[in-house]
Amino acid sequence: MRGLKRTCRCAELGEKNIGEQVTVMGWIQKTRNTGGLIFADLRDRSGLLQINFQEEKLGKEQFEKAYKLRSEFVVAVTGEIVKREGGVNKNLATGAIEVMATSLRVLSESETPPFPIEADSKTKEELRLKYRYLDLRRPDLQRNLIMRSQVATLIRQFLADEGFLEIETPMLTKSTPEGARDYLVPSRVHPGNFYALPQSPQLFKQLLMCSGYDRYFQIARCFRDEDLRADRQPEFTQVDMELSFVDEEDVMDVNERLLQKIFKEVLDVEIELPIQRMTWQEAMDRFGSDKPDLRFGMELKNVSEVVKDCGFGVFTGALENGGSVRGINAKGQGSMPRKKIDALVKFAKDFGAKGLAYLCINEDGSYKSSFAKFMTDEELQNLVSAMEGEPGDLLLFAADQNKIVWDVLGNLRLELARNLELLDKNVYKFLWVTEFPEFEYSEEQGRYVAMHHPFTMPMEEDIPLLKEHPEQVRARAYDIVLNGTELGGGSIRIHQNDVQETMFEALGFTKEKANEQFGFLLDAFKYGVPPHAGLAYGLDRLIMLMAKQDSIRDVIAFPKVKDASCLMTDAPNVVDEKQLEELYLKTTEVEKTEVV
């Protein structure tokens, strides 16, 4: 490299630069030998640039080097920007120009990669993740990570302009079992004791409000030891914030304007404000989900009143047991083959349904149904009318307890949308979901647990219900949802001691247990705590949707796979026995089970 300085990146050049002398550096994408000429596509993070090697320009020795170039060789090329020979390549940003090379230096040779370095790779993900450093050279992954960097920079700029202070909180903290499983870190100097890696900076950011910092934010690394899926990783990045002396509208306002700025500057997409609001109850009733996808209709209809006296025992039995009967109308799908309907029935059973009742409305107005024989013509007509059914429609019904019905039809709605290709990734539908239940009942623990966390303020009018009817209490909590994905969530926090004590009682905490787990926060609340609220985004999920990807692995530099392992580094792995001795730890051999 001595004596060489890169003057620009490959795709920063264009016709305006014709006649200039440049030095570019990068990786050889591919070469083409046409006899007396050698062409190479040079790649760096900005894109591709064609290099033209000619013996009379380079000299014999360097031309022979050009002849030996292979994919992924790292080179430095000096030459003149000229108009591209052989016409413009409209698929490249630099397709009108090329570099007429006058100097070539091979900086590093490469073995043949285990897969082609190209966009939209068809190589199996396991192989690409094993060689992630090669996979990250692909242009589409580079675009995703560049976008991620742009978004993080915009967030910092915007929040700083809004008066937020960026403050780091500890990575080694105390385990608080309320929530997902913690990743634990043994302490060498405190034998038998453990730190926990933070699931979120929740308690510390509330302490910062107690300390008077007013508006805090952090792009924070968080850790949760839970099962993985497409939008979940054991370590993830959270855009975390907390504000004092605010209510829900203040938090929503600053975040709506933040999202509007991000989408406009990065994607040139206009987000109309204010973003739509919907209570949790309305979201569940209309979409069967607390993170509804608004890009398509197919809303749930509650037909319990219509069928309460009908002759179909599945419907009436569900109602007698305190459940409901609800349906969705798949417009224009009345001619769906029986095989596909059976597949939908099987899909519904995966979410707890005992079955799925269906009714096809033929074009002549007649019915094909799994239950029509149990109902009169009048009852069927009333049901079809309630579902706004028309000739050519397919009506699907679930009858059970509300939770199961919502889960079945909410997921069935999405499955139909996938099958019918209704999920347009170029459309962005935001939604605030508000007034979540404060509690949910845990069968495993035999008690109510906080749906968000124990410091979420109940709706003021519901506070009297905390002791006797916790299941009726609504939270001053809000989630921001985009295209059926929860981007983030937050709430107004409890800042009154009496409400917090009642909250702990409702959760089955004794005063001793509450102090054991959260004593440092409760102590801080004795010394003047302001009303405060906050919100946190999953940055990985946000970038995934902006980049139109199906998995957050495609927007994270070095992700884990579904069993939380890293195929590239082979982590987690065994450690030296001496390290375990220093930590006063012993391991027990267990039989490995395959994660599927």
C-alpha positions as CSV (number, residue, x, y, z in Angstrom):
1,M,0.0,0.0,0.0
2,R,3.0,2.4,0.4
3,G,2.8,5.1,-2.3
4,L,-0.8,4.3,-3.1
5,K,-3.8,6.3,-1.9
6,R,-7.4,5.5,-2.9
7,T,-9.0,8.6,-4.4
8,C,-12.6,7.4,-4.4
9,R,-14.9,4.4,-4.1
10,C,-16.0,2.6,-7.3
11,A,-19.6,3.7,-7.6
12,E,-18.9,7.3,-6.7
13,L,-17.7,7.9,-10.2
14,G,-19.8,8.9,-13.3
15,E,-19.6,10.6,-16.7
16,K,-18.8,13.9,-14.9
17,N,-15.4,12.3,-14.1
18,I,-14.4,11.4,-17.6
19,G,-10.8,12.4,-18.2
20,E,-9.8,12.3,-14.5
21,Q,-7.0,10.1,-13.1
22,V,-8.2,7.9,-10.2
23,T,-7.0,5.1,-7.9
24,V,-9.6,2.6,-6.9
25,M,-9.3,-0.4,-4.7
26,G,-11.5,-3.4,-4.0
27,W,-12.3,-7.0,-4.9
28,I,-12.5,-8.5,-8.3
29,Q,-16.1,-9.7,-9.0
30,K,-15.3,-11.4,-12.3
31,T,-13.0,-11.1,-15.3
32,R,-13.5,-11.4,-19.1
33,N,-10.7,-12.1,-21.5
34,T,-11.4,-11.1,-25.1
35,G,-7.9,-11.9,-26.4
36,G,-6.0,-8.7,-26.5
37,L,-8.2,-7.1,-23.8
38,I,-9.1,-8.0,-20.2
39,F,-12.1,-6.6,-18.5
40,A,-12.7,-6.9,-14.8
41,D,-15.6,-5.8,-12.6
42,L,-14.1,-4.2,-9.4
43,R,-16.3,-4.2,-6.3
44,D,-16.3,-2.3,-3.1
45,R,-19.1,-1.4,-0.7
46,S,-20.4,1.4,-3.1
47,G,-20.9,-0.9,-6.1
48,L,-19.2,-2.1,-9.3
49,L,-16.8,-0.4,-11.7
50,Q,-15.5,-1.9,-14.9
51,I,-11.7,-1.9,-15.4
52,N,-10.2,-2.1,-18.9
53,F,-6.7,-3.7,-19.0
54,Q,-4.7,-3.2,-22.2
55,E,-1.1,-4.3,-22.6
56,E,0.0,-1.1,-24.3
57,K,-1.3,0.9,-21.4
58,L,-0.1,-1.4,-18.6
59,G,3.1,-2.9,-20.0
60,K,3.7,-6.6,-20.4
61,E,4.5,-7.5,-16.8
62,Q,1.4,-5.9,-15.3
63,F,-0.8,-7.1,-18.1
64,E,0.3,-10.7,-17.2
65,K,-0.8,-10.0,-13.7
66,A,-4.2,-8.8,-15.0
67,Y,-4.4,-12.1,-17.0
68,K,-4.1,-14.1,-13.7
69,L,-6.8,-12.1,-11.8
70,R,-9.5,-14.3,-10.2
71,S,-12.7,-13.6,-8.3
72,E,-12.1,-12.0,-4.8
73,F,-8.5,-11.0,-5.5
74,V,-8.0,-7.6,-3.8
75,V,-6.4,-5.1,-6.1
76,A,-5.5,-1.4,-6.5
77,V,-5.9,0.1,-9.9
78,T,-4.8,3.5,-11.2
79,G,-6.0,4.8,-14.5
80,E,-8.1,7.3,-16.5
81,I,-11.9,7.5,-16.5
82,V,-13.1,7.0,-20.0
83,K,-16.4,6.4,-21.8
84,R,-17.2,2.7,-21.7
85,E,-16.4,0.7,-24.8
86,G,-19.2,-1.4,-26.2
87,G,-22.2,0.7,-25.0
88,V,-23.8,1.6,-21.7
89,N,-24.6,-1.0,-19.1
90,K,-27.9,0.3,-17.7
91,N,-27.9,-2.2,-14.8
92,L,-24.9,-0.4,-13.2
93,A,-24.7,3.0,-11.7
94,T,-21.3,3.3,-13.4
95,G,-22.5,1.7,-16.6
96,A,-21.5,4.6,-18.8
97,I,-17.8,4.7,-17.8
98,E,-14.8,2.5,-17.2
99,V,-11.2,2.9,-15.9
100,M,-8.5,2.5,-18.5
101,A,-5.9,1.0,-16.2
102,T,-2.3,2.3,-16.3
103,S,-1.2,0.5,-13.1
104,L,-2.3,-2.7,-11.3
105,R,-1.2,-3.9,-7.9
106,V,-2.4,-7.1,-6.4
107,L,-2.8,-6.5,-2.7
108,S,-4.1,-10.0,-1.8
109,E,-4.9,-13.2,-3.6
110,S,-7.9,-15.3,-2.8
111,E,-8.8,-19.0,-2.9
112,T,-12.0,-19.9,-4.7
113,P,-14.9,-18.9,-2.4
114,P,-17.3,-21.7,-1.3
115,F,-20.1,-19.9,-3.0
116,P,-20.5,-17.0,-5.5
117,I,-20.4,-13.5,-4.0
118,E,-23.6,-12.1,-5.6
119,A,-26.9,-10.5,-4.7
120,D,-29.9,-12.7,-4.1
121,S,-27.8,-15.7,-3.3
122,K,-29.4,-19.1,-3.8
123,T,-26.7,-20.7,-1.5
124,K,-28.1,-22.4,1.6
125,E,-28.1,-20.0,4.6
126,E,-26.2,-22.4,6.8
127,L,-23.2,-22.3,4.4
128,R,-23.4,-18.5,4.1
129,L,-23.5,-18.1,7.8
130,K,-20.5,-20.3,8.3
131,Y,-18.6,-18.0,6.0
132,R,-20.4,-14.9,7.1
133,Y,-17.4,-12.6,6.3
134,L,-17.8,-13.7,2.7
135,D,-21.6,-13.4,2.8
136,L,-21.3,-9.8,4.0
137,R,-19.5,-8.9,0.8
138,R,-22.7,-9.4,-1.1
139,P,-24.2,-6.1,-2.4
140,D,-27.7,-6.7,-0.9
141,L,-26.4,-7.4,2.6
142,Q,-24.0,-4.4,2.3
143,R,-27.0,-2.2,1.4
144,N,-28.9,-3.5,4.4
145,L,-26.1,-2.7,6.8
146,I,-25.4,0.7,5.2
147,M,-29.1,1.5,5.7
148,R,-28.9,0.4,9.3
149,S,-26.0,2.8,9.9
150,Q,-28.0,5.6,8.2
151,V,-31.0,5.0,10.4
152,A,-28.9,4.9,13.6
153,T,-27.2,8.2,12.6
154,L,-30.6,9.8,11.9
155,I,-32.0,8.6,15.2
156,R,-29.1,10.1,17.1
157,Q,-29.4,13.4,15.3
158,F,-33.2,13.7,15.7
159,L,-33.3,12.8,19.4
160,A,-30.4,15.1,20.2
161,D,-32.2,18.0,18.4
162,E,-35.3,17.1,20.5
163,G,-33.3,17.5,23.8
164,F,-32.5,13.9,24.5
165,L,-29.2,12.9,26.2
166,E,-27.5,9.7,25.1
167,I,-26.5,7.9,28.3
168,E,-25.1,4.4,28.6
169,T,-26.4,2.0,31.2
170,P,-24.7,-1.1,32.6
171,M,-24.3,-4.4,30.7
172,L,-23.6,-6.3,33.9
173,T,-26.6,-6.0,36.2
174,K,-28.9,-7.9,38.5
175,S,-31.2,-10.7,37.5
176,T,-34.9,-9.8,37.6
177,P,-36.9,-13.0,36.8
178,E,-40.1,-11.1,35.8
179,G,-39.9,-11.6,32.0
180,A,-37.9,-13.7,29.6
181,R,-34.9,-15.9,30.8
182,D,-31.7,-14.0,31.6
183,Y,-28.3,-14.7,30.3
184,L,-26.2,-15.1,33.5
185,V,-22.5,-14.2,34.0
186,P,-20.7,-15.7,36.9
187,S,-18.7,-13.4,39.2
188,R,-15.1,-14.5,39.9
189,V,-14.7,-12.1,42.9
190,H,-18.1,-12.9,44.4
191,P,-18.2,-16.8,44.3
192,G,-21.6,-18.2,43.7
193,N,-23.1,-14.9,42.6
194,F,-24.1,-13.9,39.1
195,Y,-24.6,-10.9,37.0
196,A,-27.4,-10.8,34.3
197,L,-27.0,-9.3,30.9
198,P,-29.8,-6.7,30.5
199,Q,-33.1,-7.7,28.8
200,S,-33.6,-4.0,28.5
201,P,-32.3,-0.9,30.3
202,Q,-35.8,-0.4,31.9
203,L,-34.9,0.1,35.5
204,F,-31.8,2.2,34.8
205,K,-33.7,4.6,32.5
206,Q,-36.3,5.0,35.2
207,L,-33.6,5.8,37.7
208,L,-32.2,8.4,35.2
209,M,-35.6,10.1,35.3
210,C,-35.4,10.1,39.1
211,S,-32.0,11.7,38.7
212,G,-33.4,14.6,36.7
213,Y,-32.0,13.9,33.2
214,D,-35.5,14.6,31.7
215,R,-35.0,13.0,28.3
216,Y,-32.7,10.0,27.8
217,F,-32.0,7.7,24.9
218,Q,-29.6,4.9,24.1
219,I,-29.1,2.5,21.2
220,A,-28.7,-0.4,23.5
221,R,-27.6,-4.0,23.2
222,C,-30.1,-6.3,25.0
223,F,-30.1,-10.1,25.7
224,R,-32.9,-12.6,26.2
225,D,-32.5,-16.3,26.5
226,E,-35.6,-17.4,24.6
227,D,-36.5,-19.5,21.6
228,L,-35.6,-17.8,18.2
229,R,-37.7,-17.1,15.2
230,A,-37.4,-14.9,12.0
231,D,-37.7,-11.6,14.0
232,R,-36.0,-12.6,17.2
233,Q,-32.3,-13.1,18.2
234,P,-30.7,-13.8,21.6
235,E,-28.9,-10.5,21.4
236,F,-30.5,-7.6,19.7
237,T,-30.4,-3.8,19.5
238,Q,-33.0,-1.5,21.0
239,V,-33.6,2.2,20.5
240,D,-34.5,3.0,24.1
241,M,-35.9,6.2,25.4
242,E,-37.5,7.7,28.5
243,L,-39.1,11.1,29.1
244,S,-40.2,13.0,32.2
245,F,-43.3,15.2,32.7
246,V,-45.1,13.7,29.7
247,D,-48.2,11.7,28.8
248,E,-49.0,9.3,26.0
249,E,-49.5,12.0,23.4
250,D,-46.1,13.5,24.0
251,V,-44.4,10.1,23.6
252,M,-46.4,9.3,20.5
253,D,-45.8,12.7,18.9
254,V,-42.0,12.6,19.2
255,N,-41.8,9.1,17.9
256,E,-44.2,9.7,15.0
257,R,-42.0,12.6,13.8
258,L,-38.9,10.4,14.3
259,L,-40.4,7.7,12.1
260,Q,-41.6,10.2,9.5
261,K,-38.0,11.6,9.2
262,I,-36.4,8.2,9.0
263,F,-38.7,6.9,6.2
264,K,-38.5,10.2,4.2
265,E,-34.7,10.5,4.3
266,V,-33.8,6.8,3.9
267,L,-36.6,5.5,1.6
268,D,-38.2,8.7,0.4
269,V,-41.6,7.4,1.7
270,E,-44.0,9.9,3.2
271,I,-45.6,8.8,6.5
272,E,-48.9,10.6,7.2
273,L,-49.3,11.9,10.7
274,P,-50.9,11.4,13.1
275,I,-50.5,7.6,12.9
276,Q,-53.8,5.7,13.4
277,R,-54.7,4.6,16.9
278,M,-56.6,1.5,18.0
279,T,-57.3,0.0,21.4
280,W,-56.1,-3.5,22.1
281,Q,-59.7,-4.7,22.4
282,E,-60.6,-3.3,19.0
283,A,-57.5,-4.8,17.4
284,M,-58.3,-8.2,18.8
285,D,-62.0,-8.0,17.8
286,R,-61.3,-6.8,14.3
287,F,-58.0,-8.6,13.5
288,G,-57.5,-11.3,16.1
289,S,-54.1,-9.8,16.8
290,D,-52.5,-7.1,19.0
291,K,-50.2,-6.3,16.1
292,P,-52.6,-6.3,13.1
293,D,-51.5,-6.0,9.5
294,L,-53.5,-3.2,7.9
295,R,-52.3,-3.7,4.4
296,F,-55.4,-5.8,3.6
297,G,-59.0,-6.2,4.9
298,M,-60.5,-9.6,5.7
299,E,-61.5,-8.4,9.2
300,L,-63.0,-10.7,11.8
301,K,-66.8,-10.6,12.3
302,N,-68.4,-11.6,15.6
303,V,-71.5,-13.6,14.6
304,S,-72.3,-14.9,18.1
305,E,-75.7,-13.2,18.3
306,V,-76.6,-14.4,14.8
307,V,-76.0,-18.1,15.5
308,K,-76.9,-18.3,19.2
309,D,-80.1,-20.2,18.6
310,C,-79.1,-22.1,15.4
311,G,-79.0,-25.9,15.1
312,F,-75.3,-26.3,14.7
313,G,-74.0,-27.6,18.1
314,V,-70.4,-26.5,17.5
315,F,-71.5,-22.9,17.5
316,T,-74.0,-23.1,20.3
317,G,-71.8,-25.2,22.4
318,A,-69.0,-22.6,22.2
319,L,-71.4,-19.9,23.3
320,E,-72.8,-21.9,26.2
321,N,-69.2,-22.3,27.5
322,G,-68.6,-18.5,27.4
323,G,-66.9,-18.4,24.1
324,S,-67.7,-16.7,20.8
325,V,-68.2,-17.5,17.1
326,R,-66.3,-15.4,14.7
327,G,-65.6,-15.5,11.0
328,I,-63.6,-14.0,8.1
329,N,-64.7,-13.5,4.6
330,A,-62.1,-14.4,1.9
331,K,-63.6,-12.4,-0.9
332,G,-63.7,-14.1,-4.3
333,Q,-62.3,-17.5,-2.9
334,G,-65.5,-19.4,-3.0
335,S,-64.2,-21.7,-5.7
336,M,-61.1,-22.7,-3.6
337,P,-60.4,-26.4,-4.1
338,R,-61.3,-28.7,-1.2
339,K,-57.7,-29.7,-0.9
340,K,-56.7,-26.1,-0.1
341,I,-59.6,-25.7,2.3
342,D,-58.5,-28.9,4.1
343,A,-55.0,-27.4,4.4
344,L,-56.5,-24.3,6.0
345,V,-58.4,-26.5,8.5
346,K,-55.1,-28.2,9.4
347,F,-53.4,-24.8,9.7
348,A,-56.2,-23.7,12.1
349,K,-55.7,-26.8,14.3
350,D,-52.1,-25.8,14.8
351,F,-53.3,-22.8,16.6
352,G,-55.7,-24.6,18.9
353,A,-58.8,-24.9,16.8
354,K,-60.8,-28.2,17.1
355,G,-61.9,-27.6,13.6
356,L,-62.8,-24.9,11.1
357,A,-66.3,-24.4,9.7
358,Y,-66.5,-23.2,6.1
359,L,-69.2,-22.0,3.7
360,C,-68.6,-21.4,0.0
361,I,-71.0,-19.2,-1.8
362,N,-71.3,-20.4,-5.3
363,E,-71.8,-18.0,-8.2
364,D,-75.5,-19.0,-8.5
365,G,-76.0,-18.2,-4.8
366,S,-76.1,-21.8,-3.6
367,Y,-73.9,-23.0,-0.7
368,K,-71.3,-25.6,-0.3
369,S,-70.6,-26.0,3.4
370,S,-69.3,-28.2,6.2
371,F,-72.3,-27.3,8.4
372,A,-75.2,-26.1,6.3
373,K,-77.2,-29.2,6.9
374,F,-77.5,-28.3,10.6
375,M,-79.0,-24.9,9.9
376,T,-82.2,-23.7,8.3
377,D,-82.2,-21.6,5.1
378,E,-83.1,-18.5,7.1
379,E,-80.3,-19.1,9.6
380,L,-77.8,-19.6,6.8
381,Q,-79.0,-16.4,5.0
382,N,-78.7,-14.4,8.2
383,L,-75.2,-15.7,8.8
384,V,-74.2,-14.9,5.2
385,S,-75.7,-11.4,5.5
386,A,-73.8,-10.8,8.8
387,M,-70.6,-11.8,7.0
388,E,-71.4,-9.5,4.1
389,G,-71.1,-12.6,1.9
390,E,-71.6,-12.4,-1.9
391,P,-71.5,-15.0,-4.6
392,G,-67.9,-16.2,-5.1
393,D,-66.9,-15.7,-1.4
394,L,-65.5,-18.2,1.1
395,L,-66.6,-17.8,4.7
396,L,-64.5,-19.4,7.5
397,F,-65.6,-19.7,11.1
398,A,-64.0,-20.6,14.5
399,A,-66.0,-21.3,17.6
400,D,-64.3,-21.5,21.0
401,Q,-63.0,-19.4,23.9
402,N,-62.1,-15.8,22.7
403,K,-58.4,-16.3,23.1
404,I,-58.4,-19.4,20.8
405,V,-60.8,-17.9,18.3
406,W,-58.7,-14.7,18.0
407,D,-55.5,-16.7,17.7
408,V,-56.9,-19.1,15.0
409,L,-58.6,-16.4,12.8
410,G,-55.8,-13.9,13.3
411,N,-53.2,-16.3,12.0
412,L,-55.6,-17.7,9.3
413,R,-56.2,-14.2,8.1
414,L,-52.4,-13.8,7.6
415,E,-52.0,-17.2,6.0
416,L,-54.7,-16.4,3.4
417,A,-53.0,-13.0,2.7
418,R,-49.7,-14.8,2.1
419,N,-51.3,-17.4,-0.2
420,L,-53.2,-14.7,-2.1
421,E,-50.1,-12.4,-2.3
422,L,-51.8,-9.5,-0.5
423,L,-48.7,-8.5,1.5
424,D,-47.1,-5.7,-0.5
425,K,-43.6,-4.9,1.0
426,N,-43.7,-1.5,-0.7
427,V,-46.7,-0.4,1.4
428,Y,-46.1,0.8,5.0
429,K,-49.1,0.7,7.4
430,F,-48.3,2.0,10.9
431,L,-50.6,1.7,13.9
432,W,-50.5,2.6,17.6
433,V,-52.2,-0.1,19.7
434,T,-53.2,1.2,23.1
435,E,-54.9,0.2,26.4
436,F,-53.4,-3.3,26.6
437,P,-54.6,-5.5,29.5
438,E,-52.4,-4.7,32.5
439,F,-52.1,-8.5,33.4
440,E,-52.3,-11.9,31.8
441,Y,-52.8,-15.1,33.7
442,S,-49.9,-17.5,33.7
443,E,-51.0,-21.2,34.0
444,E,-47.4,-22.2,34.7
445,Q,-47.0,-19.8,37.7
446,G,-50.6,-20.0,38.8
447,R,-50.9,-16.2,39.1
448,Y,-51.3,-13.0,37.1
449,V,-48.2,-11.6,35.6
450,A,-47.6,-8.2,34.1
451,M,-48.2,-8.1,30.3
452,H,-45.5,-5.5,29.9
453,H,-43.7,-5.0,33.3
454,P,-44.6,-4.3,36.9
455,F,-44.0,-0.5,36.5
456,T,-46.7,0.1,33.9
457,M,-49.4,2.6,35.1
458,P,-53.0,1.3,34.9
459,M,-55.7,3.5,33.4
460,E,-56.7,5.9,36.2
461,E,-60.3,4.7,36.2
462,D,-59.2,1.1,36.5
463,I,-56.9,1.5,39.6
464,P,-59.8,0.6,42.0
465,L,-60.0,-2.8,40.2
466,L,-56.4,-3.8,40.9
467,K,-57.2,-5.9,44.0
468,E,-60.5,-7.5,43.2
469,H,-60.6,-7.7,39.4
470,P,-57.1,-7.5,37.9
471,E,-58.3,-9.2,34.7
472,Q,-60.3,-6.0,33.9
473,V,-57.5,-3.5,34.4
474,R,-56.2,-1.7,31.3
475,A,-52.7,-0.4,31.1
476,R,-51.5,3.0,29.9
477,A,-49.4,1.0,27.4
478,Y,-48.9,1.5,23.7
479,D,-47.2,-0.5,21.0
480,I,-46.1,0.8,17.6
481,V,-46.9,-1.7,14.9
482,L,-45.8,-1.8,11.2
483,N,-47.3,-4.2,8.7
484,G,-48.2,-6.8,11.4
485,T,-44.9,-6.6,13.2
486,E,-44.5,-5.0,16.6
487,L,-41.7,-2.4,16.2
488,G,-41.7,-1.3,19.8
489,G,-43.7,-0.7,22.9
490,G,-43.8,1.5,25.9
491,S,-46.0,2.9,28.7
492,I,-46.6,5.5,31.3
493,R,-44.8,4.4,34.4
494,I,-46.1,4.2,37.9
495,H,-44.6,7.0,40.1
496,Q,-46.9,6.8,43.1
497,N,-45.9,4.5,46.0
498,D,-49.4,3.4,46.9
499,V,-50.2,2.4,43.3
500,Q,-46.9,0.6,43.0
501,E,-47.5,-1.4,46.2
502,T,-51.0,-2.3,45.0
503,M,-49.6,-3.4,41.7
504,F,-47.1,-5.7,43.4
505,E,-49.8,-7.2,45.6
506,A,-51.9,-8.0,42.4
507,L,-48.8,-9.8,41.0
508,G,-48.5,-11.9,44.2
509,F,-45.4,-10.1,45.5
510,T,-44.8,-9.7,49.2
511,K,-43.1,-6.4,50.3
512,E,-40.0,-8.5,51.0
513,K,-39.9,-10.0,47.6
514,A,-40.5,-6.7,45.8
515,N,-37.6,-5.1,47.8
516,E,-35.4,-8.1,47.1
517,Q,-35.8,-7.7,43.3
518,F,-36.4,-4.0,42.9
519,G,-35.3,-2.4,46.1
520,F,-32.9,0.0,44.6
521,L,-35.6,1.4,42.3
522,L,-38.2,1.6,45.1
523,D,-35.7,3.3,47.4
524,A,-35.0,5.9,44.6
525,F,-38.8,6.5,44.4
526,K,-38.8,7.7,48.0
527,Y,-36.8,10.8,47.1
528,G,-39.1,12.6,44.6
529,V,-39.8,10.9,41.3
530,P,-41.3,12.8,38.3
531,P,-44.1,11.4,36.2
532,H,-42.4,9.6,33.3
533,A,-42.9,7.4,30.3
534,G,-40.9,5.7,27.7
535,L,-40.7,3.5,24.6
536,A,-38.2,1.1,23.0
537,Y,-37.9,0.0,19.4
538,G,-36.4,-3.2,18.0
539,L,-33.9,-1.6,15.6
540,D,-33.3,-4.9,13.9
541,R,-37.1,-5.3,13.1
542,L,-37.4,-1.8,11.9
543,I,-34.5,-2.2,9.4
544,M,-35.8,-5.6,8.4
545,L,-39.1,-4.0,7.2
546,M,-37.4,-1.0,5.7
547,A,-35.1,-3.3,3.7
548,K,-38.0,-5.5,2.7
549,Q,-36.4,-8.6,4.2
550,D,-38.1,-11.6,5.8
551,S,-35.6,-12.2,8.6
552,I,-33.6,-9.9,10.9
553,R,-30.6,-12.1,10.2
554,D,-30.3,-10.3,6.9
555,V,-29.8,-6.9,8.7
556,I,-27.5,-8.0,11.5
557,A,-23.8,-8.4,10.7
558,F,-23.1,-11.6,12.7
559,P,-26.4,-13.2,13.7
560,K,-27.1,-16.5,15.5
561,V,-29.1,-19.4,14.1
562,K,-32.3,-20.9,15.6
563,D,-30.5,-22.7,18.4
564,A,-28.7,-19.5,19.4
565,S,-25.3,-20.7,18.1
566,C,-22.9,-18.9,15.7
567,L,-21.9,-21.1,12.8
568,M,-18.9,-19.0,12.0
569,T,-17.2,-18.8,15.4
570,D,-18.7,-22.1,16.8
571,A,-20.1,-20.3,19.8
572,P,-21.1,-21.3,22.4
573,N,-18.4,-23.7,23.2
574,V,-16.5,-25.4,26.1
575,V,-14.0,-23.4,28.0
576,D,-10.8,-24.3,29.8
577,E,-11.2,-26.2,33.1
578,K,-9.0,-23.5,34.8
579,Q,-11.5,-20.8,33.8
580,L,-14.3,-22.8,35.4
581,E,-12.2,-23.3,38.6
582,E,-11.6,-19.5,38.9
583,L,-15.4,-19.0,38.7
584,Y,-16.1,-21.9,41.2
585,L,-18.2,-23.6,38.5
586,K,-18.6,-27.3,37.5
587,T,-20.3,-28.6,34.4
588,T,-22.6,-31.6,34.2
589,E,-22.7,-33.6,31.0
590,V,-26.1,-33.7,29.5
591,E,-27.4,-35.5,26.4
592,K,-27.7,-33.2,23.5
593,T,-31.1,-32.8,21.9
594,E,-31.5,-31.5,18.4
595,V,-33.3,-28.2,18.1
596,V,-35.9,-28.2,15.3
